[in-house]
Amino acid sequence: MQDATLTWRKSTRSGAAGHCVEVANVPATVLVRDSKDVDGPVLAFAETDWSGFIAGVQAGEFDRLGH
């Protein structure tokens, strides 16, 4: 879904190296793409699934052990 009307955003913590993803919101859906490949594939997640993922990130659920 490449739509010129979408507002893509990335974390303010993203570095200049471009190793990040961008997200855009559409009704009931969060879209995710690679910031280095803006014409590449876009993943779509239901808002409830995305919220669960973000909660897991904030809780450290995906932290790598030993790092």
C-alpha positions as a Markdown table, in Angstrom:
| # | Residue | x | y | z |
|---|---|---|---|---|
| 1 | Met | 0.0 | 0.0 | 0.0 |
| 2 | Gln | 1.9 | 3.0 | -1.3 |
| 3 | Asp | -0.3 | 6.0 | -0.9 |
| 4 | Ala | 0.9 | 9.6 | -1.2 |
| 5 | Thr | -1.6 | 10.7 | 1.4 |
| 6 | Leu | -0.2 | 8.4 | 4.2 |
| 7 | Thr | 1.8 | 10.1 | 6.9 |
| 8 | Trp | 4.8 | 7.9 | 7.7 |
| 9 | Arg | 6.7 | 8.5 | 10.9 |
| 10 | Lys | 9.7 | 6.9 | 12.6 |
| 11 | Ser | 11.0 | 7.1 | 16.1 |
| 12 | Thr | 12.8 | 10.2 | 17.2 |
| 13 | Arg | 15.5 | 7.8 | 18.5 |
| 14 | Ser | 16.3 | 6.6 | 14.9 |
| 15 | Gly | 19.9 | 7.2 | 14.0 |
| 16 | Ala | 21.3 | 8.7 | 10.8 |
| 17 | Ala | 22.3 | 5.2 | 9.6 |
| 18 | Gly | 18.7 | 4.5 | 8.5 |
| 19 | His | 18.3 | 1.2 | 10.3 |
| 20 | Cys | 14.7 | 1.8 | 11.3 |
| 21 | Val | 11.1 | 1.2 | 10.3 |
| 22 | Glu | 8.3 | 3.7 | 9.7 |
| 23 | Val | 4.7 | 3.4 | 10.7 |
| 24 | Ala | 1.5 | 4.9 | 9.3 |
| 25 | Asn | -2.0 | 4.7 | 10.6 |
| 26 | Val | -5.1 | 4.0 | 8.6 |
| 27 | Pro | -8.5 | 3.1 | 10.0 |
| 28 | Ala | -8.2 | 0.2 | 12.4 |
| 29 | Thr | -4.7 | -0.7 | 10.9 |
| 30 | Val | -1.1 | 0.2 | 11.5 |
| 31 | Leu | 1.2 | -0.1 | 8.5 |
| 32 | Val | 4.9 | -0.7 | 8.8 |
| 33 | Arg | 7.7 | -0.4 | 6.2 |
| 34 | Asp | 11.5 | -0.3 | 6.0 |
| 35 | Ser | 12.6 | 3.3 | 5.9 |
| 36 | Lys | 15.4 | 2.4 | 3.5 |
| 37 | Asp | 13.0 | 0.8 | 1.0 |
| 38 | Val | 9.9 | 3.1 | 0.9 |
| 39 | Asp | 8.7 | 1.4 | -2.3 |
| 40 | Gly | 9.1 | -2.0 | -0.8 |
| 41 | Pro | 6.6 | -4.3 | 1.0 |
| 42 | Val | 4.4 | -2.9 | 3.7 |
| 43 | Leu | 3.2 | -5.0 | 6.6 |
| 44 | Ala | -0.3 | -4.4 | 8.0 |
| 45 | Phe | -1.4 | -5.0 | 11.6 |
| 46 | Ala | -4.7 | -4.7 | 13.3 |
| 47 | Glu | -4.5 | -1.8 | 15.9 |
| 48 | Thr | -5.1 | -4.3 | 18.7 |
| 49 | Asp | -2.2 | -6.5 | 17.6 |
| 50 | Trp | 0.1 | -3.6 | 17.2 |
| 51 | Ser | -0.8 | -2.3 | 20.7 |
| 52 | Gly | 0.0 | -5.8 | 22.1 |
| 53 | Phe | 3.3 | -5.7 | 20.3 |
| 54 | Ile | 4.2 | -2.3 | 21.7 |
| 55 | Ala | 3.2 | -3.3 | 25.2 |
| 56 | Gly | 5.5 | -6.4 | 24.9 |
| 57 | Val | 8.4 | -4.2 | 23.7 |
| 58 | Gln | 7.9 | -1.8 | 26.6 |
| 59 | Ala | 7.8 | -4.7 | 29.1 |
| 60 | Gly | 11.1 | -6.1 | 27.7 |
| 61 | Glu | 9.5 | -9.2 | 26.3 |
| 62 | Phe | 11.7 | -9.1 | 23.2 |
| 63 | Asp | 15.0 | -8.1 | 24.9 |
| 64 | Arg | 17.9 | -10.3 | 23.9 |
| 65 | Leu | 19.3 | -12.2 | 26.8 |
| 66 | Gly | 22.9 | -11.3 | 27.8 |
| 67 | His | 22.8 | -7.9 | 26.1 |
